[in-house]
Amino acid sequence: MHESGENYLETILMLKEKNGSARSIDVARALNFSKPSVSRAMSILREDGFILMQPSGELILTDKGMEKAREIYGRHKLLTSFLCEITGVSADMAEENACRMEHILDQEVIDGIKKYMSKRTDSES
């Protein structure tokens, strides 16, 4: 899956968690993209089995979509925490950089960061 598809799925999940639902227009606003661009992306995600679109316009993540969205969002949260804690940068800067990094790091690197962060958490307890 391309980075843009991952961003859309993550945004749908975040909007659902924050607002209880997500529509294409909500995604467009959140990402500052045009409605036609988001509409095209939603068609692709629907064709690939990641989302369903209700007649009301609400976007529903399929099991496949939810799994992928949670994976991406989990990486995002892990990297944001890692960058805040290790570099001491602001939460906003950490989040902005995590957003870019989450799509390019190999899973082995993510797993290493996860292991490192869990050791730090365990030693603080």
C-alpha positions in Angstrom: 0.0 0.0 0.0 1.2 3.5 -0.8 1.8 6.1 1.8 -1.2 8.1 0.7 -3.5 5.1 1.2 -2.0 4.6 4.7 -2.6 8.3 5.5 -6.2 8.0 4.5 -6.8 4.9 6.6 -5.1 6.4 9.6 -7.1 9.6 9.2 -10.4 7.7 9.0 -9.5 5.8 12.2 -8.5 9.0 14.0 -11.7 10.8 12.9 -13.9 7.8 14.0 -12.1 7.8 17.4 -12.5 11.6 17.8 -16.0 12.1 16.3 -17.6 8.7 16.2 -17.8 8.7 12.4 -15.9 9.8 9.3 -17.1 11.0 5.9 -15.0 11.9 2.8 -15.5 15.6 3.5 -14.1 15.1 7.0 -11.1 13.3 5.6 -10.6 16.1 3.0 -10.7 18.8 5.8 -8.4 16.9 8.1 -5.8 16.4 5.4 -6.4 19.7 3.6 -7.0 17.8 0.3 -9.6 18.5 -2.3 -12.9 16.6 -2.2 -12.3 15.1 -5.7 -8.9 13.8 -4.6 -10.3 12.2 -1.5 -13.3 10.8 -3.4 -10.9 9.1 -5.9 -8.8 7.7 -3.0 -11.9 6.4 -1.2 -12.9 4.6 -4.4 -9.6 2.9 -4.5 -9.7 1.9 -0.8 -13.2 0.6 -1.4 -12.1 -1.5 -4.4 -9.2 -2.8 -2.5 -11.5 -3.9 0.4 -10.3 -1.5 3.1 -13.5 0.5 3.5 -17.2 0.5 2.9 -19.2 3.6 2.2 -22.7 3.8 3.7 -25.5 5.5 1.7 -25.2 8.3 4.3 -21.6 8.9 3.2 -20.1 7.5 6.4 -16.9 5.6 5.8 -16.6 2.2 7.5 -13.3 0.4 7.9 -13.5 -3.3 7.0 -11.7 -5.8 9.2 -8.8 -5.5 6.7 -9.0 -1.7 6.8 -9.2 -1.6 10.6 -6.2 -3.9 10.9 -4.1 -1.7 8.6 -5.3 1.5 10.1 -4.4 0.3 13.7 -1.0 -0.8 12.5 -0.2 2.6 11.0 -1.7 4.5 13.9 0.2 2.3 16.3 3.5 3.1 14.5 2.6 6.8 14.6 2.0 6.8 18.3 5.1 4.8 19.0 7.3 7.1 16.9 5.8 10.2 18.4 6.5 9.0 21.9 10.0 7.9 20.9 10.9 11.3 19.4 9.5 13.2 22.3 11.2 11.1 24.9 14.6 10.6 23.2 15.1 13.9 21.4 13.2 16.2 23.7 11.4 18.0 20.8 7.9 19.4 21.2 4.9 17.0 20.8 3.9 18.9 17.7 7.3 18.5 16.1 7.5 14.8 17.2 4.1 14.2 15.7 4.9 15.9 12.4 8.1 13.9 12.0 6.5 10.7 13.1 3.9 11.2 10.4 6.6 11.2 7.8 8.7 8.4 9.3 5.9 5.9 9.9 5.6 5.1 6.2 9.3 4.6 5.4 10.9 2.7 8.3 11.3 -1.0 8.0 9.3 -3.2 10.3 12.6 -4.4 11.9 13.4 -0.8 12.9 9.8 -0.3 14.3 10.2 -3.5 16.3 13.5 -2.3 17.7 12.0 1.0 18.8 9.1 -0.8 20.3 11.4 -3.1 22.2 13.6 -0.1 23.4 10.5 1.9 24.5 9.0 -1.1 26.4 12.4 -1.6 28.2 12.4 2.0 29.2 8.8 1.8 30.4 9.6 -1.4 32.3 12.6 0.1 34.0 10.7 3.1 35.1 8.0 1.0 36.9 
